[in-house]
Amino acid sequence: MLKTHLLVLAAFGLCLIANGCDSKDMLETTVYFLDANESSLAPEKCLIELKYEISAEKQFVNNVEKGLNILIKGPGDPKLRRAIPKGTKLLSVSFKDRVVYADFSKEFRSGLPDDPRRQALMIDSIVLSLAEWPGAKAVKFLVEGESLHPFAGYEKIDEPITDPILPR
């Protein structure tokens, strides 16, 4: 029995090596930034370098984390604008029961724009970007590990969000 387990592990390891676990496979995804007028969202295609993991869930979380960090960094297109407040950091990402739990630094909350529409656009940029990932049904927003408190006239922001706040 021990030999069988060792053979399976060895075969798995060879498979990873043969498939190039350090290869630079890329995944195209769409993320949403503010348009030039900062009045609506505009899509931007981007490439995410895939990092292969033993667990499909871990690989999913790593890829979602990369996508969120692209949103935080800002767009490549100079005509688009960042929707997430400057200084925001992604503290962690987890995934359970098809809900992505995204925990941001305090700048996410303290940097909220005054305009309720811009606040909604900030949330929608994340919700729409993560909707691109199969398996993600909703996003639960956290700030420093705590549920995000209601804002933008959206009373249920402390629950997982399944749809954009603003009509499309």
C-alpha positions, 0 to 999 in steps of 0.5 A, a space after each residue: 500500500 505504501 509503495 502504491 501511494 509513493 508511486 502515485 505521488 511520484 507520478 503526480 510530481 512528474 506530471 507537474 514537471 512535465 506540464 511545467 508548473 513554473 510555466 508562464 501560462 496566462 489567463 485572459 480576464 476582464 476587469 472593470 474600471 471607471 470610464 474617463 468621465 468617472 460616471 460609469 464602468 468600462 471593461 478592460 481585458 488583462 492577462 493574469 499569470 497562472 500559478 498552478 496549485 495542487 488544490 483547485 480552490 487554492 488556484 482559484 483564490 490565487 487567480 482571483 487575488 491577482 485580478 483584485 490586485 489589478 483593480 487596486 493597481 489601476 487600469 493600463 488604458 490611460 483613458 480609464 480611472 481606478 475605482 478603488 481608493 488609492 492606498 487600498 491593499 488586499 489583505 486576503 481572499 478566501 472562497 467558501 460556498 461559492 462566495 469570494 471573501 475579499 478583505 481590504 485595508 482600512 483605506 478601502 473604507 476611508 477613501 470612499 468618494 462622497 458621491 453615492 453613485 461613485 461608491 456604488 461604481 466602486 463596489 460594482 467594479 469588483 462585483 462585475 470583475 469577479 463575475 468573470 470567474 466561473 464558480 464565484 456566485 457572490 462577493 463578501 466585502 470585508 475591511 480589516 476583517 470586519 463586514 463593510 457597513 452600509 453606504 451608497 444607500 445600499 443597506 445590504 452591503 454587509 451581506 454577500 453581493 451577487 449583482 451590481 448595485 447600479 442597473 446595467 
